[in-house]
Amino acid sequence: MFEVTARLKVREGQLEGFKQQAAEMMRATKELDTKTVRYDWFLSDDGTECEVRESYADADALIEHSRHIGEARNRLFRDFAYGHTVTFYAQPSPALTEALKAMPPGAVSLKQFSLFQALEADPEVVEEVPA
């Protein structure tokens, strides 16, 4: 499982357009994606911020998803949103790493975290952290 959180801000006065464009991205995801497990959008109470919780079968599934929503995502950020940050909760695959390198500088702020502890009995730990 490859988990991602995306955060973005809604442009002032553009909430309705933002919602319509988000609905278009959801439609494309439902109709076209084959390995997207979770794609849940959360909006702040004041309608100024959004968080998208995403899970994919593997890191390469994010590439597939990005191809399917690319045009709609570009319009979302051109017209209705800004401040795109993305957090990965695992190592990206080599193909995803290359795709990220091809993105225009400043298009998105990326963060990455590696699991060091989990409730699961036998999680896959990437790196041991001394206690």
Beta strands, then each sheet from edge to edge (+ up, - down):
strand 1: 2-10
strand 2: 36-43
strand 3: 49-56
strand 4: 81-88
strand 5: 109-112
sheet 1: 2+ 3- 1+ 4- 5-
end
